[in-house]
Amino acid sequence: MSEPYYRYHVFFCTNQREEGRTCCNNCGAQAMRDYAKQRVHELGLARKGGDGKVRINNAGCLDRCEEGPVIVVYPEGVWYSYVDKEDIDEIIEEHLQHGRPVERLRI
């Protein structure tokens, strides 16, 4: 079996619900996704210019907005909620660089 194209595939829920319903994008999810993508590139973890270990993507509704904002990291299927850039940095450093899920942010 060949090695996977990415070691980690990270999906940020950036869904925008209508009518004022709770959604991840109301919590700045798109900006946090953009920040995570930038950091992954800066750290050399992305395929372009790096070792191709991590891919950061937008996702439509992941159906956990009430716990959000949320991301899910595959292949493990680890779900996180986050508040700020420091939380994103911790997920990148601990989980994506060192393979250790961040228990305090798991949902």
N, C-alpha and C positions, 0 to 999 in steps of 0.2 A: 504494500500500500504506500502511496506517495505521501509526502509531508503536506499538511494543509496549506493553502495559499496564504492564510493569515493565522497567526496563533490565537489572536483575540479579535472578535468582531463585536463592537460596542454600538448598541442602538439607543439613541436618545429619543424619548417620546417628545415630539414637538407639535403635537396635535393642538389645534385651536377649535374648541367647541363653541357653538353659538348659544345665544340667550343667557349668557352669564354663568353657564355651568362650569364647575371645577374642571380645569384642564392644565396640563403641564406647561403649555406655552404662556399662560398667564403668570407663571413663576419664573419667566426668563429662560426657558429651556433652549430656545434657539441660540441665544447668546452664549449659554454654557456649552452647548454642543460646538459652537464655533471656537470657543476658548480651548476645549479639549482637543479639537482637531489641530489647532495651532501648536499646542504644547506637545502633542504626539510627534508632529513634524520637527519641532525644535529639538526634541530629545532623540531624534533619529530612529523612531519606532515605526514610522510609516514606510510603505513600500517605496515611494519615490524618494530617493536620496537616503534611504535607511535600510534596515534589515527586513522590512516587510512584515513585521510582527503584529501590527495593530491597524485596524480599520475602524474609523469613527463614522457612523451613519445617522441620518434622520430616520425616524420611524413614524408611521401614522399612529393612531391611537393604540396603545398597548393595554388599554382597559384597566389601568390601575391609577388613574389620575387622582383619585381621592387620597392616595398614598404619596403623591408626587411632590415635586417633579421626579420622574423615574427614568432609570436606564437599566438595560439588561446586557450582561456580558456573556457571550457565547465563546467556546462551546460548553462551559459549565452551567449556563443558565442562571447566573447569579444576578439577583435583582437588587438595585440600590435606589435610595432616595438621597437627595443632596440639598444643601442650602446655598453654598457659595463656592467660589473658586478654590478655597482651601480644601473643601471636600473633594472636588474634582481632582486636585493635585494629589491628594492622598490615595484616591482610587488608581490614578495613573501610576504613582510610585509603588504602592504596595501590590496591587493586583496585576496591573499590566506589565510592570517591569520585573516584579519579584514573585509573581504567582501566588500571593497571599491575599485572599479576599479580606475586605475591610468589614469586620463584623459589626461595628457600631453603626454602619450605614446600610446594612442589609435590611431588606423587607421580605 
